[in-house]
Structures are given as C-alpha cells and as structure tokens.
Amino acid sequence: MQATHTLNTIRIRKRTIKTLSHCYYEMKYHLVWTPKYRGKVLGPQKVKDELRRTFETITRWKHWEIIELNIQEDHIHMILSASPRDSISYIMQMIKGTKAQLG
C-alpha cells in the first residue's frame, strides 16, 4: 500500500527582488495630487493621454516603475516603485516639475 501525501499550496505573487550594493528592497509609493484649486481640468481624454505619456517617459528615464496610474478629472493617483536612493520629495519634484515645464 502506498501512502498518499497532500501538499498545501500557497499562492504567492511572483516578486522580483531588487538590489543595491548594500540592500534588498521593494519600495512602493502611493502618490496623490491635485491641480491648483482642485479644478476639474484633467477630464478630457487628450489630457489624460498626454499625462500618461509624460509620466511613462519620466519614469523610464529615471528607472522607476509605474505599477498603477489613475487619472480622475480633479486628481491623480499613482503607485510607483522606486529605488531607496531617490527620496519621495525628489520623485514628486521630477514628476510634477518636469510635467509643468513640458505642459
């Protein structure tokens, strides 16, 4: 007689471990910001497409990763993965400042 063994399977989302010379990391930021006076200026599809294209260009240039991006008519939500070398203030400066200069 053969014994049967049952294995419990735990599904874990596949992760990529990122490294620097001194650490392993997985840093994700949930960024939310609004236009001045919370104006509903982000509604048209043309504006959303231009913002998305600009954010993708900036994050590719800085070696960051946009995990999720949601552009509402009066605010923007972004979940971003970045290196510990980049402070959150620097990330926002690059995203908001570069977009302001381009737009």
LOZA-858010 format. One record per residue: residue number from 1; y, z, x of N, C-alpha, C in turn. Coordinates in steps of 0.001 Angstrom, whole numbers. Layout:
# LOZA-858010
ATOM pos    n.c2    n.c3    n.c1   ca.c2   ca.c3   ca.c1    c.c2    c.c3    c.c1
ATOM NUM       Y       Z       X       Y       Z       X       Y       Z       X
...
# end
This chain:
# LOZA-858010
ATOM pos    n.c2    n.c3    n.c1   ca.c2   ca.c3   ca.c1    c.c2    c.c3    c.c1
ATOM   1   -1163       0     820       0       0       0    1244       0     878
ATOM   2    2194    -824     495    3425    -919    1265    4535    -144     571
ATOM   3    5296     593    1351    6425    1330     785    7614     383     650
ATOM   4    8296     487    -455    9494    -334    -632   10716     535    -414
ATOM   5   11647     -15     298   12891     683     600   14028     -25    -106
ATOM   6   14888     737    -712   16075     141   -1317   17275     492    -449
ATOM   7   18086    -487    -249   19290    -290     553   20497    -254    -359
ATOM   8   21352     717    -135   22617     756    -863   23612     -94    -101
ATOM   9   24184   -1046    -781   25137   -1939    -150   26543   -1519    -531
ATOM  10   27362   -1338     437   28759   -1011     202   29562   -2237     622
ATOM  11   30292   -2753    -341   31106   -3926     -32   32445   -3466     538
ATOM  12   32731   -3940    1701   33993   -3618    2356   34704   -4937    2619
ATOM  13   35974   -4958    2282   36767   -6154    2531   36749   -6443    4029
ATOM  14   36506   -7679    4366   36449   -8053    5774   37832   -7899    6395
ATOM  15   37910   -7170    7477   39168   -6928    8165   39155   -7549    9542
ATOM  16   40305   -7935    9961   40490   -8383   11326   41199   -7270   12064
ATOM  17   40606   -6785   13117   41218   -5709   13887   42194   -6333   14871
ATOM  18   43432   -5904   14768   44473   -6410   15662   44666   -5403   16786
ATOM  19   44958   -5899   17956   45088   -5008   19102   46320   -5343   19932
ATOM  20   46805   -4326   20592   47769   -4468   21676   47108   -3839   22891
ATOM  21   47786   -3804   23991   47167   -3271   25201   46820   -1788   25083
ATOM  22   47469   -1072   24184   47281     374   24092   46787     862   22731
ATOM  23   46548     -37   21770   46177     461   20440   45490    -599   19584
ATOM  24   44874    -127   18531   44380    -961   17449   45284    -668   16260
ATOM  25   45568   -1673   15450   46475   -1400   14341   46212   -2299   13142
ATOM  26   46666   -1804   11998   46712   -2577   10762   47924   -2059    9991
ATOM  27   49071   -2636   10265   50319   -2175    9656   50758   -3156    8583
ATOM  28   50941   -2625    7389   51395   -3447    6271   52612   -2764    5652
ATOM  29   53614   -3561    5344   54839   -3047    4742   55024   -3679    3370
ATOM  30   55423   -2872    2402   55779   -3380    1085   57297   -3379    1031
ATOM  31   57886   -4561    1085   59332   -4710    1125   59830   -5165    -240
ATOM  32   60877   -4532    -724   61503   -4919   -1986   62999   -4955   -1757
ATOM  33   63654   -6056   -2152   65099   -6089   -2059   65675   -6975   -3150
ATOM  34   66988   -6795   -3381   67661   -7488   -4478   68889   -8216   -3950
ATOM  35   69342   -9238   -4673   70635   -9850   -4334   71772   -8872   -4664
ATOM  36   72932   -9151   -4157   74084   -8289   -4400   74334   -8148   -5905
ATOM  37   74581   -6947   -6336   74814   -6592   -7741   73624   -6918   -8641
ATOM  38   72457   -7106   -8032   71212   -7400   -8749   71379   -8589   -9704
ATOM  39   72118   -9586   -9244   72326  -10792  -10046   71038  -11567  -10217
ATOM  40   70887  -12217  -11340   69667  -12969  -11648   69804  -14402  -11109
ATOM  41   69866  -14507   -9792   70108  -15801   -9151   68853  -16409   -8540
ATOM  42   67733  -15710   -8583   66512  -16189   -7936   65558  -16867   -8913
ATOM  43   66010  -17158  -10117   65155  -17692  -11170   64726  -19143  -11017
ATOM  44   65631  -20074  -10659   65237  -21485  -10609   64112  -21747   -9597
ATOM  45   63196  -22638   -9947   62048  -22941   -9087   62485  -23475   -7728
ATOM  46   63569  -24238   -7690   64073  -24780   -6420   64460  -23643   -5465
ATOM  47   65088  -22609   -5995   65483  -21446   -5172   64235  -20721   -4668
ATOM  48   63256  -20511   -5554   62019  -19826   -5159   61280  -20602   -4077
ATOM  49   61208  -21926   -4223   60518  -22751   -3222   61216  -22686   -1869
ATOM  50   62546  -22725   -1882   63306  -22651    -627   63139  -21284      38
ATOM  51   63174  -20219    -745   62962  -18878    -184   61568  -18759     416
ATOM  52   60567  -19217    -313   59182  -19148     169   59029  -19927    1481
ATOM  53   59589  -21128    1537   59506  -21951    2753   60193  -21255    3930
ATOM  54   61357  -20664    3666   62098  -19975    4731   61350  -18741    5217
ATOM  55   60818  -17933    4291   60057  -16752    4683   58829  -17131    5497
ATOM  56   58141  -18189    5097   56957  -18632    5845   57327  -19102    7244
ATOM  57   58446  -19783    7372   58911  -20247    8689   59233  -19067    9602
ATOM  58   59956  -18082    9074   60343  -16907    9866   59104  -16125   10299
ATOM  59   58188  -15886    9367   57009  -15080    9707   56090  -15806   10682
ATOM  60   56002  -17114   10569   55202  -17880   11541   55844  -17784   12928
ATOM  61   57162  -17885   12992   57907  -17815   14249   57737  -16449   14917
ATOM  62   57730  -15367   14125   57634  -14016   14681   56200  -13487   14755
ATOM  63   55213  -14297   14386   53787  -13926   14409   53489  -12773   13447
ATOM  64   54125  -12803   12277   53834  -11865   11211   53006  -12596   10174
ATOM  65   52492  -11872    9205   51684  -12492    8164   52148  -12012    6794
ATOM  66   52471  -12959    5917   52797  -12604    4540   51487  -12473    3793
ATOM  67   51215  -11275    3297   49993  -11031    2538   50225  -11371    1079
ATOM  68   51388  -11003     583   51725  -11295    -804   53232  -11469    -917
ATOM  69   53658  -12424   -1739   55079  -12670   -1964   55284  -12944   -3435
ATOM  70   56197  -12189   -4054   56507  -12357   -5464   58018  -12395   -5613
ATOM  71   58538  -13515   -6058   59984  -13680   -6217   60303  -13654   -7704
ATOM  72   60977  -12585   -8143   61444  -12464   -9526   62869  -13001   -9586
ATOM  73   63441  -13075  -10784   64791  -13630  -10881   65866  -12684  -10355
ATOM  74   65550  -11384  -10218   66558  -10446   -9720   66096   -9586   -8545
ATOM  75   64894   -9805   -8021   64438   -9076   -6828   63224   -9774   -6217
ATOM  76   62899   -9370   -4987   61791   -9967   -4227   60868   -8852   -3765
ATOM  77   59557   -9063   -3941   58527   -8173   -3394   57780   -8940   -2320
ATOM  78   57574   -8314   -1179   56805   -8947    -109   55927   -7888     545
ATOM  79   54652   -8204     727   53770   -7361    1530   53534   -8125    2819
ATOM  80   53871   -7488    3924   53916   -8150    5214   53128   -7347    6234
ATOM  81   52373   -8031    7060   51665   -7400    8164   52391   -7765    9458
ATOM  82   52685   -6747   10262   53427   -6973   11497   52891   -6066   12601
ATOM  83   53331   -6336   13797   52939   -5569   14969   53722   -4257   15036
ATOM  84   53153   -3212   15647   53906   -1960   15823   55112   -2119   16749
ATOM  85   55167   -3202   17471   56317   -3445   18363   57591   -3740   17569
ATOM  86   57432   -4217   16337   58578   -4590   15514   58865   -3496   14493
ATOM  87   60050   -2920   14565   60423   -1873   13608   60704   -2512   12248
ATOM  88   60643   -1698   11220   60906   -2202    9876   62357   -2675    9747
ATOM  89   63270   -2010   10431   64671   -2450   10376   64839   -3815   11040
ATOM  90   64110   -4063   12131   64167   -5360   12783   63568   -6446   11883
ATOM  91   62469   -6122   11215   61834   -7085   10319   62797   -7488    9203
ATOM  92   63425   -6501    8568   64361   -6802    7488   65584   -7551    8013
ATOM  93   66046   -7192    9197   67183   -7895    9795   66851   -9366    9991
ATOM  94   65654   -9646   10475   65259  -11037   10709   65094  -11802    9387
ATOM  95   64456  -11174    8421   64199  -11865    7153   65502  -12072    6374
ATOM  96   66272  -11018    6186   67489  -11141    5396   68599  -11853    6153
ATOM  97   68744  -11545    7432   69816  -12143    8219   69609  -13619    8457
ATOM  98   68398  -14013    8778   68118  -15429    9020   68271  -16217    7734
ATOM  99   67818  -15665    6613   67953  -16355    5337   69420  -16505    4964
ATOM 100   70226  -15477    5219   71650  -15553    4892   72349  -16630    5731
ATOM 101   71934  -16763    6989   72546  -17784    7845   72126  -19193    7423
ATOM 102   70894  -19331    6956   70408  -20650    6541   70933  -21044    5169
ATOM 103   71096  -20055    4293   71458  -20356    2898   72876  -20306    2659
# end
